[in-house]
Amino acid sequence: MARTPAITLDSPFHGSYFAEDRVYQYHAVKPGTDDWQVKAMEVGDDANDGTVIEGVAQEDALEGESVKVVFFGPTWAYNTGGVARNQRVEAIYNATVTDNGWFAIANPATNWVNKMIAGYALEAAVTLAKFKLFLTRETVTLN
């Protein structure tokens, strides 16, 4: 168990949606075809493209099932390459991971303008591990 400040995960901002296709617990989901739907990340939602997400699914759901989604605040999530506390992360599709919608460090060397930074790691985690994420869903813009 990670040693981090006691951050409750009991009352984040969340909503109820229907899964447009299969989604997995603690994985990023993006907006579905209709306002009340969410779907898994897809090919083309690659690292450093800043894919817009709806939030993080809080349970597994098959197509057509109801699923709770955190759209702001603390949640559990999975990472693809290890994270350090307070690093910015983005949601990505990763063909080498069975379930898509994991998170990766948002690389500041790439152009962040008009791309979504999903949030910040609340704790450090090794590669392919579950970690605490503060979901902000911010889009970086220039004035």
C-alpha positions as CSV (number, residue, x, y, z in Angstrom):
1,M,0.0,0.0,0.0
2,A,1.3,3.4,-0.9
3,R,2.1,5.9,1.8
4,T,0.3,9.1,0.9
5,P,-1.8,11.7,2.7
6,A,-5.2,10.4,3.7
7,I,-7.2,11.4,0.7
8,T,-10.8,10.2,0.7
9,L,-12.2,8.8,-2.5
10,D,-15.8,8.7,-1.1
11,S,-17.3,11.9,-2.5
12,P,-15.9,12.9,-5.8
13,F,-18.0,14.6,-8.5
14,H,-19.6,11.9,-10.5
15,G,-22.4,11.1,-12.9
16,S,-24.2,8.1,-14.2
17,Y,-23.9,7.2,-17.9
18,F,-24.5,4.2,-20.2
19,A,-21.6,2.4,-21.7
20,E,-21.6,2.6,-25.5
21,D,-19.2,-0.3,-25.6
22,R,-17.3,-2.2,-22.9
23,V,-15.6,0.0,-20.3
24,Y,-13.3,-1.0,-17.4
25,Q,-13.1,0.1,-13.8
26,Y,-10.6,3.0,-13.2
27,H,-10.0,3.5,-16.9
28,A,-10.5,6.7,-18.8
29,V,-13.7,7.0,-20.8
30,K,-14.5,9.5,-23.5
31,P,-17.8,11.0,-24.6
32,G,-20.0,8.6,-26.5
33,T,-22.3,9.2,-29.4
34,D,-25.1,10.6,-27.3
35,D,-24.7,12.9,-24.2
36,W,-25.7,10.1,-21.8
37,Q,-23.1,7.6,-23.2
38,V,-19.4,7.0,-22.6
39,K,-17.0,4.7,-24.5
40,A,-13.5,3.3,-24.1
41,M,-10.4,4.9,-25.6
42,E,-9.8,3.9,-29.2
43,V,-6.9,3.5,-31.7
44,G,-5.8,7.1,-32.5
45,D,-6.2,8.3,-28.9
46,D,-2.4,8.1,-28.6
47,A,0.0,9.6,-26.1
48,N,0.5,13.3,-26.5
49,D,-2.6,13.9,-28.5
50,G,-4.5,15.3,-25.5
51,T,-7.7,13.2,-26.1
52,V,-10.8,14.8,-24.5
53,I,-12.2,12.4,-21.8
54,E,-15.5,12.4,-19.9
55,G,-13.9,11.0,-16.8
56,V,-12.9,7.7,-15.1
57,A,-15.2,4.7,-14.9
58,Q,-15.8,3.5,-11.4
59,E,-16.9,0.0,-12.4
60,D,-16.7,-2.5,-15.3
61,A,-19.7,-2.2,-17.6
62,L,-20.8,-4.0,-20.8
63,E,-22.4,-2.2,-23.7
64,G,-25.7,-0.7,-22.6
65,E,-25.1,-1.0,-18.9
66,S,-25.2,1.9,-16.5
67,V,-21.7,3.0,-15.2
68,K,-20.7,5.6,-12.6
69,V,-18.1,8.0,-14.0
70,V,-16.0,10.5,-11.9
71,F,-15.6,13.6,-14.0
72,F,-13.8,15.8,-11.4
73,G,-11.8,15.1,-8.2
74,P,-10.0,12.1,-6.7
75,T,-10.2,8.7,-8.2
76,W,-8.2,5.6,-8.7
77,A,-6.6,5.1,-12.2
78,Y,-3.9,2.9,-13.9
79,N,-0.7,4.2,-15.5
80,T,1.4,2.8,-18.4
81,G,4.8,4.0,-17.5
82,G,5.1,4.9,-13.8
83,V,4.2,8.3,-12.3
84,A,5.6,10.6,-9.7
85,R,3.5,12.6,-7.2
86,N,2.2,15.8,-8.7
87,Q,3.0,14.9,-12.3
88,R,0.5,15.9,-14.9
89,V,-1.0,13.0,-16.8
90,E,-3.1,12.4,-19.9
91,A,-5.4,9.6,-20.9
92,I,-4.1,7.3,-23.7
93,Y,-4.9,4.3,-25.8
94,N,-2.2,1.7,-25.5
95,A,-2.3,-1.3,-27.8
96,T,0.1,-3.3,-25.5
97,V,-2.3,-3.0,-22.5
98,T,-5.4,-5.2,-22.6
99,D,-7.8,-2.6,-21.3
100,N,-7.5,0.8,-22.7
101,G,-7.9,4.2,-21.0
102,W,-4.8,4.2,-18.9
103,F,-2.8,7.3,-18.0
104,A,0.7,8.4,-19.0
105,I,2.8,11.3,-18.0
106,A,1.9,14.4,-20.1
107,N,5.1,15.3,-21.9
108,P,5.7,19.1,-21.7
109,A,8.1,18.9,-24.7
110,T,5.1,18.3,-26.9
111,N,2.7,21.2,-27.7
112,W,0.0,21.1,-25.0
113,V,-2.0,23.9,-26.6
114,N,-5.7,23.0,-27.0
115,K,-5.1,19.5,-25.6
116,M,-6.6,18.0,-22.4
117,I,-4.4,17.3,-19.4
118,A,-6.5,14.8,-17.5
119,G,-5.1,15.6,-14.0
120,Y,-2.4,15.2,-11.5
121,A,-0.9,12.1,-9.8
122,L,-1.6,12.2,-6.0
123,E,1.0,9.6,-5.4
124,A,4.0,7.9,-7.1
125,A,3.3,4.5,-8.7
126,V,5.4,2.0,-10.6
127,T,4.6,1.0,-14.2
128,L,1.2,-0.7,-14.8
129,A,0.0,0.1,-11.3
130,K,-3.1,1.6,-9.8
131,F,-2.6,5.1,-8.4
132,K,-4.6,8.0,-6.9
133,L,-5.4,10.6,-9.5
134,F,-6.9,14.1,-9.1
135,L,-9.0,14.5,-12.2
136,T,-9.1,18.1,-13.5
137,R,-9.8,17.7,-17.2
138,E,-8.1,21.0,-18.1
139,T,-7.5,22.2,-21.6
140,V,-4.3,24.2,-22.0
141,T,-4.8,27.4,-24.0
142,L,-2.6,30.4,-24.8
143,N,-3.8,34.0,-24.3
